[in-house]
């Protein structure tokens, strides 16, 4: 089996989706203050710019751009997800733990896409803008 390789591009722009383990959870919107704080701390420790973000109850989409000499977005996601989880645990709103003793707030991985050009960036920013409408529509029709 071929191992997964991330496209690490110094100064790159990337689209990410990170999802909670419990798709029925509302932890992101119920703890939006902690989410913002976790982003701020992570940005302070490992700079990046946020080009677009949408937070839904059980997942978020974000477009970020890294500094020109840096390609390490995995470290940023590790820091962000672990800090947010710790803050939610401190608030007493964490779920169970897995066999490794880790809290099962997030799905283990996240999805990323390297932005290739301005047109690709525009499509992903549009996706961020229209994603809440898509999810609202799904709730109404189901």
N, C-alpha and C positions, 0 to 999 in steps of 0.2 A: 504494500500500500504506500502510495506517495504521500509524504507529509505536506501539510498545508504551509504555504509560504506567504507571508504578508508582503505587500508592496511598500517597502520603506523608502520614501522619497524625501530627502531633506528639503524643507520649505514647502512641502506638498500640501494640497488641499484635499480633504477627505470627507466623505459622507458616512455617517455611522448610524446604526440602529442598535440600541441596547434595550433588552427586554427583561422584565421581572419573571422569576420562575413561576409564580402564580399569576396566570393571565387574567384572573378575576380580581386581583388586587388593585387597590387605588392608592398604593403607598407613595407613588411619585407626586400626585396632586395633593394628597393629604399631608405631605411633608415637603411642600414646595420650598419653604424657607431653608430646610436642611439641604435640599438639592442645590439651590442657589449658592449656599455657603460652600458646599463640597466643590462646586465648579470654581468659585472664587479662590479657594485655598489651592486647588490643583493648578489653576492658572498662575497664581503667585509663585508656587514652587517650580513649576515647569511651564513656562510661558507658551501661549498659543492664542490665536484670535478665534472668536466665534463669529462665523459668517451667517449662521441661521440655526435656529433651534425650535423644536416643538416638543412639548411635554404632554403626554396623554396619560391616563390613569395607570397603565401597565407597561408602557414603553416610551422611549424618546428617540427622536431623530435629531442629529446635529451635524452641521458642516463646520469644520475647523480648518485653520491654516496654521502650520507649524513655522517656527523661525527658520530662516534660510540654512542654518548650519545644523539643523536637528531633524531627525527622522523617527524619533522614538515615541510614537503615539501609543504603543502598548503600555508603556510605563504610566502614561497619563490616565488611561482607562483603568489600570489596576489601582492607582491611587484614588481616583474619583469614586469608583465602585466600592472600594473598601472603606473609604471615609464616610460615604453616604450610609453604608450598612452599619458602621459603628454608631453613627449619630442616631439612626432609627432604633438600634438596639438600646442605646442610652435612654431614649424616649419611651422604651417599653413596648415598642410596636413591631418587634421582629418575629419572623416565623420560626420554624423548626431548624434543626441542624442536620447536616448530612453525616455520612459515616466518617468523614474526615474531620468532623467537628466544626465545619464552616456553616455559617448561616446561609440558608437557601433563599435569600432575597432575590438575587439576580440569576438569570440563566448564566451558565459558566462562560459563555463566549459572547461576542458581539459581532455584528456584520459590518464590514467596511467596504467602501468603494473609493478608489482613487479618482479624483476629478481630473479629467483629461484636458478640458479647454473651457472657454467661456460659455459655450452652448450647453455643455454638460453641467456646468455649475448652475446655469439658469434653470435647467430642468429639475435639478435636485432642490433648489430653493423653492421652485413652484410646488414640488412634491411636499415640502415642509409646510407651505402655506395652505395647501388643500387637504392635507392629511386629516386634520380635525373634522372637516366637513365629511370626508369619506367615512370616518368612524361614527359620526353622529347619524349619518344616513343608514349605516348598517344596524344601528340600534333601533331606529324607527321602523325599519322594514322587517326586522326579525321577530 
